[in-house]
């Protein structure tokens, strides 16, 4: 699990608690949704970067 995945889980818990406590407004929900989308995009980028690094290492190993 990446740091971003953990951040998404924490965000979900904060949103759930705010909804249960009645502390969330529609504006809050919109901001949290946008934040969740951005975190998911970051997570996908991290995964892509890890795959690229592995592919580069394999490719580089073939040249040496």
C-alpha positions in Angstrom: 0.0 0.0 0.0 1.4 3.4 -1.0 1.4 6.6 1.0 -1.3 7.9 -1.4 -3.5 4.9 -0.8 -3.2 5.5 2.9 -4.1 9.2 2.4 -7.2 8.1 0.4 -8.3 5.8 3.2 -7.8 8.6 5.8 -9.8 11.0 3.7 -12.6 8.5 3.4 -12.6 8.1 7.2 -12.7 11.8 7.8 -15.6 12.2 5.4 -17.5 9.4 6.9 -17.1 10.8 10.4 -18.1 14.3 9.3 -21.2 13.0 7.6 -22.2 10.9 10.6 -21.6 13.9 12.9 -23.5 16.3 10.6 -20.5 18.5 10.2 -20.2 18.3 6.4 -21.7 20.8 4.0 -22.3 20.2 0.3 -19.3 22.4 -0.3 -17.2 20.2 2.0 -18.3 17.1 0.1 -17.4 18.7 -3.2 -13.9 19.6 -2.0 -13.3 16.1 -0.5 -14.4 14.5 -3.7 -12.0 16.6 -5.7 -9.2 15.8 -3.2 -10.0 12.1 -3.5 -9.8 12.3 -7.3 -6.4 14.0 -7.1 -5.1 11.5 -4.6 -6.2 8.6 -6.8 -4.5 10.3 -9.8 -1.3 10.6 -7.7 -1.6 6.9 -6.7 -1.8 5.9 -10.4 1.2 8.1 -11.2 3.2 6.5 -8.4 2.3 3.1 -9.7 3.2 4.1 -13.3 6.6 5.5 -12.1 7.4 2.3 -10.2 6.7 0.2 -13.3 8.8 2.6 -15.5 11.7 2.4 -13.0 11.5 -1.4 -13.1 11.4 -1.5 -16.9 14.3 0.9 -17.1 16.4 -1.2 -14.7 15.6 -4.3 -16.8 16.4 -2.5 -20.0 19.6 -1.0 -18.6 20.7 -4.4 -17.4 20.4 -5.8 -20.9 22.8 -3.1 -22.2 25.6 -3.9 -19.7 
